[in-house]
Amino acid sequence: MTTPYRCPSCKTNRTRFNIIQQVPQSVKLDPASGEIVQNYEQNQLEPFHLAYNGPQLKVQCAACGLVEDEMTFKKFGESTMS
């Protein structure tokens, strides 16, 4: 089931949004140059290298530009339905 969105910042936008899919890339950087030394697969991380556990999606209001987790837009859309 789909859930309506509403922007918690501008409070008027219910229709225009940019959905941003987050694709994490686990890497090890050279501390001096900042170049990527190693790419890690999700199941082959070294000790002390935590896997990404953030949201899969972010949403941007196409009216005011606010970027937040998808759940923020969903909750505001549900709580203010008329």
DRENROTOR-643476 format. One record per atom (N, C-alpha, C): residue in one letter; x, y, z. Coordinates in steps of 0.001 Angstrom, whole numbers, plus 500000, padded with zeros to 6 digits. Layout:
AXYZ...
//
This chain:
M500832498821500000M500000500000500000M500877501243500000T500472502240499250T501234503476499201T500759504437500286T501625505342500650T501325506319501687T501533507707501112P500626508639501366P500827510000500842P501990510692501539Y502668511552500798Y503737512387501334Y503188513794501539R503805514507502447R503581515942502584R504851516526503185C505286517669502670C506523518274503133C506323518895504516P507161518513505494P507036519081506832P507593520501506932S508291520955505910S508863522296505944S507929523327505316C507593523141504032C506725524125503376C505245523843503637K504919522641504060K503580522219504486K502493522268503399T502839522653502199T501829522720501136T502030521663500065N503262521244499856N503553520307498770N503112518896499146R502244518336498316R501808516945498466R502049516132497192T502616516768496161T502686516085494865T504064516058494212R504958516973494504R506228517059493775R507405516733494690F508038515585494425F509150515122495259F510215514466494394N511433514470494868N512529513715494273N512866512580495232I512838511353494745I513166510190495560I514615509824495275I515415509796496326I516855509570496212I517178508188496765Q517686507303495909Q518069505969496356Q519521506013496805Q519753505579498027Q521103505592498570Q521766504236498349V522948504277497754V523711503060497501V525059503221498192P525216502624499370P526479502778500095P527616502012499431Q528808502574499524Q530016501932499010Q531023501925500145S531375500754500628S532339500641501720S533742500648501141V534562501590501599V535923501745501071V536910501997502196K538173501792501891K539281502170502769K540088503207501995L540344504355502634L541059505441501976L542493505548502463D543373506022501584D544729506361501974D544643507635502810P545190507641504047P545041508813504900P545763510057504392A546809509892503590A547566511039503099A546950511640501834S546563510779500898S546074511278499608S544555511291499494G543874510476500291G542420510376500179G541956509447499068E542892508806498378E542536507873497305E541993506580497894I541112505927497132I540564504638497553I541638503574497431V541906502907498549V542899501832498590V542219500489498384Q541007500345498950Q540306499072498870Q538802499290498890N538088498537498048N536633498469498075N536243497198498804Y535234497308499675Y534775496148500428Y533405495709499944E533201494406499918E531871493862499712E531163493913501060Q529842494001501061Q529071494134502293Q529349493016503277N529569491795502807N529780490664503714N531256490408504008Q532155491262503536Q533583491041503745Q534262492253504376L533568492949505267L534143494109505927L535165493677506969E536159494526507183E537168494254508205E536587494560509588P537224494022510628P536810494434511980P536956495954512109F536106496572512855F536066498018513084F535542498806511879H535080498126510845H534446498805509708H532971498421509728L532154499308510268L530725499027510397L530026499118509052A529075498244508833A528265498292507625A527284499458507721Y526925500042506586Y525958501132506540Y524610500631507040N523981501373507930N522672500957508425N521660502105508358G521880503038507461G520965504167507288G519802503811506371P518973504789506063P517797504535505235P518163504239503780Q517349503425503138Q517551503112501720Q517147504286500834L516154505056501294L515646506179500509L515706507475501294K515957508544500590K515783509903501093K514795510559500131V514111511575500602V513148512286499764V513472513769499816Q513393514426498662Q513565515874498586Q512269516502498118C511820517532498832C510657518297498401C511064519093497170A510329518943496074A510664519646494839A510149521080494855A509495521495495947A509034522877496057A510011523720496884C510434523208498048C511312524009498914C512731523461499020G512963522201498609G514304521632498603G514699520842499836L513824520723500828L514139519971502044L514446518519501711V515527517979502276V515881516571502111V515817515901503480E515023514841503581E514860514102504837E514647512629504530D514616511801505582D514276510401505424D512849510287504878E512598509232504136E511272509014503569E510196508971504652M510508508373505797M509524508220506866M509011509571507372T509849510599507351T509437511933507783T508309512457506907F508448512314505589F507412512771504655F506152511916504775K506326510599504989K505172509711505143K504380510053506396K505078510207507523K504393510491508782K503642511816508721F504263512823508123F503601514119508019F502415514036507070G502517513223506026G501407513029505096G500241512295505733E500524511317506588E499484510567507268E498794511411508345S499584512151509094S499019512883510244S498224514121509839T498352514564508603T497652515786508195T496676515535507049M496233514287506916M495285513983505838M493954514661506130S493367515256505069S492071515888505245S491020515245504401
//
